[in-house]
C-alpha cells in the first residue's frame, strides 16, 4: 500500500482559483503548472516527460544546513528571513532556479529553546503571495500561517513563536492556499529545532554530532530545472539538497534528525540491515529508545535516530537506502572521543486526560467533475466555514479515515497540537505511530484514532491531508478554538 500513490501536479486549481505564475524564474517554454488530472488518481499515467539522470553516486558531500543567527537577542531572539528566488547547485555543475528562505535551498535552521520566545520577520521578495507555517509548533493563530493569511509581494510580517513546548524537530514551510504544493516543492522549507534543558541533561550526541537531514524527492528536466508535474516522476531523492551525497563521520555516536519534506513521497529507510536506535518522533523524545532496522517516514513526518559508528572500522561505508535505492552514504573516516550515551529512559509521555468529544474525519476526492476536488467529510475547504468548534482546554478523540475507493494514500496533519495515536484499523498502532505526533499516514481504506488536548490559544487552525497536492485542491478543514 505504501507505493499506491496516484496524484498529480498542480497548476490551475479546483473551484476556478488560479495559481499565480512563476514569471521571474520559470524557464521559457516550461510545462509546469499542469492541472490536477483524474488520470493520475485513477492510475492511467500520462507519458513521463522527466529526464532520468544518471549521476555518479556519492561524489558530493552532504551539507549540514546553516544555523541562522538572531539579529537581536535579549528576552526574545529576533530573526530576519527574506523569501526570495535564487539558484542552487542541486545537481553537480548545474544551477537550478529555486524558491528559498534566505537564499538557501532547504532554508537555514533556526535553533530555539523551550520557554524562550522567537520572533521572525519574513520579507516577501517574490512576485506572488507566500506565507510560513511552523509545522508542529504550538503558536498563536496569527502566527500559524493560515492558508488565507499571506504576505503580499513587497511586504513583511513578524511571526511570534513562544516555544512553550518540549524539545522537538519541527520544520517551517509555505502554506499559501493553492500554492503550497509548488512553493514547498521549489524549496520553501527549513528546520526549526527546539531544545530543552531536560533533554540536554540526557547527554545524547550533540553539537557537530547532532545532524538534521531533510529528505525529499524531485524531478529535473534536461536543463536541470525542477519540474512540477506528476509526483510519480520525482525519481531523484535529495538529502539536504544534494542527490546521493556522502557524509564523512567519526567512529562514534551521531544523532540524525530525519525529515520527510516531500510533497507526497513515503520513505522506507534502512541501513542495509544494520541497527539504528530510534529516539524521537514528530513531537520529541520517545519514552525509551527502540532498536530498528527499517523506518517508514511519510510526507511531513520526522524521526530521530542514533547511529553508533564506533562498531565499524575506519574505511567502512554504510548506505542509507529508500527500500533498495541508495539515498546517502556514511563514510567512517576517523576516530573521535565520545562521552555521549543513549539512556534506557528518555522522556515519559504525558498522561491522557479523559476525552469529552469524539469526531470523525474522512479524507477523499470528488472525481465527478473535470478536475478532482479534495474533500474532508464530503466538503472542500471553504475559508468562510468553520468545520469544528473546540472548547479551549478540552480533550478530543478523532477517528481519521481514508475514505477513497481508489488505492490512494493520505497523510493527516493537525495544526496547533501534538496528538497520540490510540489505534490503527481498530488494532494496535504501528511502530511509526509511537510518541507525540502531528502527522500520520492513513493508507487507502485505513483508519487511525488519535487523541489531542487543545490548550491555551484561541482562533482558527487547519487540519488537512499533508500530501500537499491534495490540500492545494481543497482537502482541508478548519477548526476554531473558542473560550
For each residue, the residues with C-beta under 8 A, 3 or more apart:
1: 4 407 409 443 444 446
2: 266 268 296 409 443
3: 266
4: 1 407 408 409 443 444
5: 231 232 264 265 266 408 409 467
6: 40 41 42 43 232 406 407 408
7: 36 40 41 230 231 264 408 467 469 470
8: 34 36 37 40 41 229 230 231 372 469
9: 32 33 34 36 181 182 228 229 230 231 469
10: 13 19 33 35 36 178 181 182 228 469 472 473
11: 19 32 33 34 35 182 228
12: 18 19 33 35 371
13: 10 17 18 19 36 178 371 472 473
14: 17 36 369 371 372 373 374 380 473 474
15: 373 380 474
16:
17: 13 14 178
18: 12 13 178
19: 10 11 12 13 33 178 179 182
20: 127 128 129 179
21: 26 33 128
22: 25 26 32 128 182 186
23: 26 127
24: 85 126 127
25: 22 85 97 99
26: 21 22 23 30 32 97
27: 30 97 223 225
28:
29:
30: 26 27 221 225 227
31: 34 49 227 229
32: 9 11 22 26 182 227 228 229
33: 9 10 11 12 19 21 182 228
34: 8 9 11 31 37 229
35: 10 11 12 371
36: 7 8 9 10 13 14 40 371 372 469 473
37: 8 34 40 41 46 371 372
38: 41 42 367 370 371 372
39: 42 43 44 45 46
40: 6 7 8 36 37 45 46 230 232
41: 6 7 8 37 38 365 367 372 406 408
42: 6 38 39 367 406
43: 6 39 406 407
44: 39
45: 39 40 48 230 232
46: 37 39 40 230
47:
48: 45 230 232 233
49: 31 221 227 229 233
50: 219 220 221 227 229 233 234 235
51: 220 221 222
52: 235
53: 91 220 236 243
54:
55: 59 91 92 236 243 244
56: 59 92
57: 244 326 329
58: 244 245 246 326 329
59: 55 56 92 246
60: 92 242 243 244 245 246
61: 242 245 246 247 248
62: 213 239 240 242 245 246 247 328
63: 240 241 242
64: 211 212 240
65: 104 106 107 108 109 190 191 212 214 240
66: 104 108 109
67: 108 109 110 111
68: 79 81 102 108 109 110
69:
70: 73 77 78 79
71: 78 79 80
72: 76 77 78
73: 70 76 77 78
74:
75: 116 117
76: 72 73 116 117 118 119
77: 70 72 73 112 116 117 118 119
78: 70 71 72 73 118 119 120 121
79: 68 70 71 110 118 119 120 121
80: 71 120 121 123
81: 68 101 102 108 120 121 122 123
82: 101 102 103 122 123 125
83: 99 100 101 122 123 124 125 126 130 132 151 188
84: 99 100 102 103 125 126
85: 24 25 97 98 99 100 125 126
86: 97 98 99 100 103 104 105
87: 95 96 97 98
88: 95 96 98 100 104 105 187 241
89: 92 93 94 95 96
90: 94 96 98 105 218 220 224 238 241 242 243
91: 53 55 94 96 220 224 243
92: 55 56 59 60 89
93: 89
94: 89 90 91 223 224
95: 87 88 89 224
96: 87 88 89 90 91 105 220 224 225 226
97: 25 26 27 85 86 87 225 226
98: 85 86 87 88 90 105 186 187 226
99: 25 83 84 85 86 126 174 183 186 187 188
100: 83 84 85 86 88 103 104 105 107 187 188
101: 81 82 83 104 107 108 122 172 188 189 190
102: 68 81 82 84 107 108
103: 82 84 86 100
104: 65 66 86 88 100 101 107 108 190
105: 86 88 90 96 98 100 187 241
106: 65 187 189 190 214 240 241
107: 65 100 101 102 104 172 187 188 189 190 191
108: 65 66 67 68 81 101 102 104 190
109: 65 66 67 68 190 191 192 193 212
110: 67 68 79 118 120 172 190 191 192 193
111: 67 193 195
112: 77 116 118 161 163 192 193 194 195
113: 116 163 194 195 196
114: 163 164 165 166 167 194 195 196 197
115: 163 164 196
116: 75 76 77 112 113 163
117: 75 76 77 160 161 162 163
118: 76 77 78 79 110 112 160 161 163
119: 76 77 78 79 158 159 160 161
120: 78 79 80 81 110 132 158 159 161
121: 78 79 80 81 156 157 158
122: 81 82 83 101 130 131 132 151 156 157 158 159
123: 80 81 82 83 155 156
124: 83 129 130 151 152 153 154 155 156 157
125: 82 83 84 85 153 154
126: 24 83 84 85 99 130 153
127: 20 23 24 153
128: 20 21 22 153 179
129: 20 124 150 151 152 153 176 179
130: 83 122 124 126 150 151 174 176 179 183 188
131: 122 145 146 147 149 150 151 157 174 175 176
132: 83 120 122 145 159 172 173 174 175
133: 144 145 172 173 174 175 415
134: 137 139 143 144 145 159 161 170 171 172 192
135: 170 171 172 173 300 413 438 439
136: 168 169 170 171 282 283 302 418 438
137: 134 144 161 165 170 192
138: 162 164 165 416 417 418 456 457
139: 134 143 144 159 160 161 162 416 457
140: 143 144 160 162 457 459
141: 144 146 457 458 459 460 461 481
142: 149 160 459
143: 134 139 140 159 160 161
144: 133 134 137 139 140 141 149 415 416 459 461 462
145: 131 132 133 134 149 159 174 175
146: 131 141 149 175 460 461 462
147: 131 175 176 177 180 381 383 462 476
148: 177 383
149: 131 142 144 145 146
150: 129 130 131 176
151: 83 122 124 129 130 131 155 156 157
152: 124 129 155
153: 124 125 126 127 128 129
154: 124 125
155: 123 124 151 152
156: 121 122 123 124 151
157: 121 122 124 131 151
158: 119 120 121 122
159: 119 120 122 132 134 139 143 145
160: 117 118 119 139 140 142 143
161: 112 117 118 119 120 134 137 139 143
162: 117 138 139 140
163: 112 113 114 115 116 117 118 194
164: 114 115 138 456
165: 114 137 138 168 194 283 284 418
166: 114 194 196 198 199 283 284 285 347
167: 114 194 195 196 198 199 284 285
168: 136 165 193 194 280 282 283 284 302 436
169: 136 191 193 212 257 259 280 282 284 302 304
170: 134 135 136 137 191 192 193 194 302
171: 134 135 136 189 190 191 192 214 259 261 300 302
172: 101 107 110 132 133 134 135 189 190 191 192
173: 132 133 135 180 183 184 188 189 190 261
174: 99 130 131 132 133 145 179 180 183 184 188 189
175: 131 132 133 145 146 147 180 462
176: 129 130 131 147 150 179 180 183
177: 147 148 180 381 383 472
178: 10 13 17 18 19 472 473
179: 19 20 128 129 130 174 176 182 183 472
180: 147 173 174 175 176 177 183 184 468 471 472
181: 9 10 184 185 228 263 468 469 471 472
182: 9 10 11 19 22 32 33 179 185 186 228
183: 99 130 173 174 176 179 180 186 188
184: 173 174 180 181 187 188 189 261 263 468
185: 181 182 218 226 228 263 468
186: 22 98 99 182 183 226 228
187: 88 98 99 100 105 106 107 184
188: 83 99 100 101 107 130 173 174 183 184
189: 101 106 107 171 172 173 174 184 214 216 261
190: 65 101 104 106 107 108 109 110 171 172 173
191: 65 107 109 110 169 170 171 172 212 214 257 259
192: 109 110 112 134 137 170 171 172
193: 109 110 111 112 168 169 170 212 257
194: 112 113 114 163 165 166 167 168 170
195: 111 112 113 114 167 199 200
196: 113 114 115 166 167 199 200
197: 114 200 201
198: 166 167 201 202 347
199: 166 167 195 196 202 204 284 285 347
200: 195 196 197 206
201: 197 198
202: 198 199 341 343 346
203: 206 339 340 341 343
204: 199 210 255 279 306 340 341 342
205: 209 210 252 253 254 255 306 338 340
206: 200 203 209 210 255 340
207: 210
208: 211
209: 205 206 250 252 253 254 255 340
210: 204 205 206 207 254 255 257
211: 64 208 247 254 255 256 257
212: 64 65 109 169 191 193 240 256 257 259
213: 62 239 240 256 257 258 259 328
214: 65 106 171 189 191 238 239 240 241 259 261
215: 237 238 239 258 259 260 261 262 267 297 327
216: 189 237 238 260 261 262 265
217: 231 234 235 236 237 238 262 265
218: 90 185 226 234 236 237 238
219: 50 226 227 229 233 234 235 236
220: 50 51 53 90 91 96 224 225 226 227 236
221: 30 49 50 51 224 225 227
222: 51
223: 27 94
224: 90 91 94 95 96 220 221
225: 27 30 96 97 220 221
226: 96 97 98 185 186 218 219 220
227: 30 31 32 49 50 219 220 221 233
228: 9 10 11 32 33 181 182 185 186
229: 8 9 31 32 34 49 50 219 233
230: 7 8 9 40 45 46 48 233
231: 5 7 8 9 217 234 263 264 265 469
232: 5 6 40 45 48
233: 48 49 50 219 227 229 230
234: 50 217 218 219 231 262 265
235: 50 52 217 219
236: 53 55 217 218 219 220 243
237: 215 216 217 218 243 244 265 322 325 327
238: 90 214 215 216 217 218 241 242 243
239: 62 213 214 215 242 244 245 320 327 328
240: 62 63 64 65 106 212 213 214 245
241: 63 88 90 105 106 214 238
242: 60 61 62 63 90 238 239 245
243: 53 55 60 90 91 236 237 238
244: 55 57 58 60 237 239 326 327 328 329
245: 58 60 61 62 239 240 242 328 329
246: 58 59 60 61 62 317 328 329 330 331
247: 61 62 211 328 329 330 331
248: 61 331 333 334
249: 252 254 309 330 331 332 333
250: 209 309 332 333 334 335 336
251: 309 310 312 313 314 332 334 335 336
252: 205 209 249 308 309 310 336 337 338 340
253: 205 209 306 307 308 309 310 338 340 341 342
254: 205 209 210 211 249 306 307 309
255: 204 205 206 209 210 211 279 304 305 306
256: 211 212 213 304 305 306 307
257: 169 191 193 210 211 212 213 280 302 304
258: 213 215 269 295 297 302 303 304 305
259: 169 171 191 212 213 214 215 301 302
260: 215 216 265 266 267 297 298 299 300 301 302
261: 171 173 184 189 214 215 216 300
262: 215 216 217 234 265 267 299
263: 181 184 185 231 299 467 468 469
264: 5 7 231 299 409 467 468 469
265: 5 216 217 231 234 237 260 262 299
266: 2 3 5 260 296 297 298 299 409 441
267: 215 260 262 295 296 297 298 322
268: 2 294 295 296 297 322 323
269: 258 294 295 296 297 320 321 322 327
270: 273 293 294 295 320 321 323
271: 274 275 276 293 307 318 319 320 321
272: 318 319 321
273: 270 293
274: 271 293 318
275: 271 291 292 293
276: 271 291 292 293 295 305 306 307
277: 289 290 291 292 305 306 307 308 342
278: 286 289 290 291 292 295 303 304 305
279: 204 255 285 286 289 304 305 306 342 346
280: 168 169 257 284 285 286 302 303 304 346 435
281: 284 286 301 302 303 304 432 434 435 436 437
282: 136 168 169 301 302 418 435 436 437 438 439
283: 136 165 166 168 418 435 436 437 438
284: 165 166 167 168 169 199 280 281 347 435 436
285: 166 167 199 279 280 304 346 347 435
286: 278 279 280 281 289 290 346 347 434 435
287: 345 346 347 348 349 435
288: 344 345 346
289: 277 278 279 286 306 342 343 344 346
290: 277 278 286 431 434
291: 275 276 277 278
292: 275 276 277 278 295 305 431
293: 270 271 273 274 275 276
294: 268 269 270
295: 258 267 268 269 270 276 278 292 303 305 431 432
296: 2 266 267 268 269 430 431 432 441
297: 215 258 260 266 267 268 269 301 302 303 432
298: 260 266 267 301 409 411 432 439 440 441 466
299: 260 262 263 264 265 266 411 439 466 467 468
300: 135 171 260 261 411 413 439 466
301: 259 260 281 282 297 298 411 432 437 439 440 441
302: 136 168 169 170 171 257 258 259 260 280 281 282 297
303: 258 278 280 281 295 297 432
304: 169 255 256 257 258 278 279 280 281 285
305: 255 256 258 276 277 278 279 292 295
306: 204 205 253 254 255 256 276 277 279 289 342
307: 253 254 256 271 276 277 318 330
308: 252 253 277 311
309: 249 250 251 252 253 254 312 316 318 330 332
310: 251 252 253 338
311: 308
312: 251 309 316 318 332
313: 251 316 332
314: 251 332 333 334 335
315: 332 333
316: 309 312 313 331 332
317: 246 329 330 331 332
318: 271 272 274 307 309 312 329 330 332
319: 271 272 326 327 328 329 330
320: 239 269 270 271 326 327 328 329 330
321: 269 270 271 272 324 325 326 327
322: 237 267 268 269 325 327
323: 268 270
324: 321
325: 237 321 322
326: 57 58 244 319 320 321 329
327: 215 237 239 244 269 319 320 321 322
328: 62 213 239 244 245 246 247 319 320
329: 57 58 244 245 246 247 317 318 319 320 326
330: 246 247 249 307 309 317 318 319 320
331: 246 247 248 249 316 317
332: 249 250 251 309 312 313 314 315 316 317 318
333: 248 249 250 314 315
334: 248 250 251 314
335: 250 251 314
336: 250 251 252
337: 252
338: 205 252 253 310
339: 203
340: 203 204 205 206 209 252 253
341: 202 203 204 253
342: 204 253 277 279 289 306
343: 202 203 289 346
344: 288 289
345: 287 288 348
346: 202 279 280 285 286 287 288 289 343
347: 166 198 199 284 285 286 287
348: 287 345
349: 287 420 435 436
350:
351:
352: 395 420 451
353: 395 453
354: 395
355: 358 395 396 397 451
356: 394 395 396
357: 390 394 396 397
358: 355 396 397 398 399
359: 388 396 397 398 399
360: 377 398 399 401
361: 376 377 398 399 400 401 412 463 477
362: 376 377 378 401 402 403
363: 374 375 376 400 401 402 403 404 410 412 442 465 470 475
364: 375 378 402 403 404 405
365: 41 372 373 374 375 404 406 408 470 475
366: 369 372 373 375 380
367: 38 41 42 372
368:
369: 14 366 372 373
370: 38
371: 12 13 14 35 36 37 38 473
372: 8 14 36 37 38 41 365 366 367 369 473
373: 14 15 365 366 369 380 473 474
374: 14 363 365 380 381 465 470 471 472 473 474 475 476
375: 363 364 365 366 378 379 380 474 475
376: 361 362 363 379 381 387 463 464 465 475 476 477
377: 360 361 362 387 477
378: 362 364 375
379: 375 376 382 385 387 477
380: 14 15 366 373 374 375 473 474 475
381: 147 177 374 376 464 471 474 475 476 477 478
382: 379 385 478
383: 147 148 177 478
384:
385: 379 382 478
386: 389 460 478 479 480
387: 376 377 379 477 478 479
388: 359 477 478 479 480
389: 386 479 480 482
390: 357 394 396 454 479 480 481 482
391: 394 454 481 482 483
392: 454 455 456 457 458 481 482 483
393: 453 454 455
394: 356 357 390 391 453 454
395: 352 353 354 355 356 451 452 453 454
396: 355 356 357 358 359 390 451 452 453 454
397: 355 357 358 359 422 449 450 451
398: 358 359 360 361 414 419 449 450 451 452
399: 358 359 360 361 447 448 449
400: 361 363 412 440 442 447 448 449 450
401: 360 361 362 363 442 446 447
402: 362 363 364 408 409 410 442 443 444 445 446 447
403: 362 363 364
404: 363 364 365 407 408 410 444 445
405: 364
406: 6 41 42 43 365 444
407: 1 4 6 43 404 444
408: 4 5 6 7 41 365 402 404 444
409: 1 2 4 5 264 266 298 402 441 442 443 444 467
410: 363 402 404 441 442 465 467 470 475
411: 298 299 300 301 439 440 441 442 465 466 467
412: 361 363 400 439 440 442 448 463 464 465 466
413: 135 300 438 439 463 464 465 466
414: 398 417 419 438 450 452 463
415: 133 144 438 461 462 463
416: 138 139 144 454 457 461 481
417: 138 414 438 452 453 454 455
418: 136 138 165 282 283 436 437 438 452
419: 398 414 436 437 438 450 451 452
420: 349 352 436 437 450 451 452
421: 424 429 433 434 437 440 448 449 450
422: 397 429 449 450 451
423: 426 427 428 429 447 448 449
424: 421 427 428 429 430 433 446 447 448 449
425: 446 447 448
426: 423 447
427: 423 424
428: 423 424
429: 421 422 423 424 433 434
430: 296 424 433
431: 290 292 295 296 434
432: 281 295 296 297 298 301 303 441
433: 421 424 429 430 437 440 448
434: 281 286 290 421 429 431
435: 280 281 282 283 284 285 286 287 349
436: 168 281 282 283 284 349 418 419 420
437: 281 282 283 301 418 419 420 421 433 440 450
438: 135 136 282 283 413 414 415 417 418 419
439: 135 282 298 299 300 301 411 412 413 466
440: 298 301 400 411 412 421 433 437 448 450
441: 266 296 298 301 409 410 411 432
442: 363 400 401 402 409 410 411 412 446 447 448
443: 1 2 4 402 409 446
444: 1 4 402 404 406 407 408 409
445: 402 404
446: 1 401 402 424 425 442 443
447: 399 400 401 402 423 424 425 426 442
448: 399 400 412 421 423 424 425 433 440 442
449: 397 398 399 400 421 422 423 424
450: 397 398 400 414 419 420 421 422 437 440
451: 352 355 395 396 397 398 419 420 422
452: 395 396 398 414 417 418 419 420
453: 353 393 394 395 396 417
454: 390 391 392 393 394 395 396 416 417 481
455: 392 393 417
456: 138 164 392
457: 138 139 140 141 392 416 481
458: 141 392 481 482 483
459: 140 141 142 144 480 481
460: 141 146 386 478 479 480 481
461: 141 144 146 415 416 478 479 480 481
462: 144 146 147 175 415 476 477 478 479
463: 361 376 412 413 414 415 476 477 478 479
464: 376 381 412 413 470 471 475 476 477
465: 363 374 376 410 411 412 413 470 471 475 476
466: 298 299 300 411 412 413 439 471
467: 5 7 263 264 299 409 410 411 470 471 475
468: 180 181 184 185 263 264 299 471 472
469: 7 8 9 10 36 181 231 263 264 472 473
470: 7 363 365 374 410 464 465 467 473 475
471: 180 181 374 381 464 465 466 467 468 474 475 476
472: 10 13 177 178 179 180 181 374 468 469
473: 10 13 14 36 178 371 372 373 374 380 469 470
474: 14 15 373 374 375 380 381 471
475: 363 365 374 375 376 380 381 410 464 465 467 470 471
476: 147 374 376 381 462 463 464 465 471
477: 361 376 377 379 381 387 388 462 463 464
478: 381 382 383 385 386 387 388 460 461 462 463
479: 386 387 388 389 390 460 461 462 463
480: 386 388 389 390 459 460 461
481: 141 390 391 392 416 454 457 458 459 460 461
482: 389 390 391 392 458
483: 391 392 458
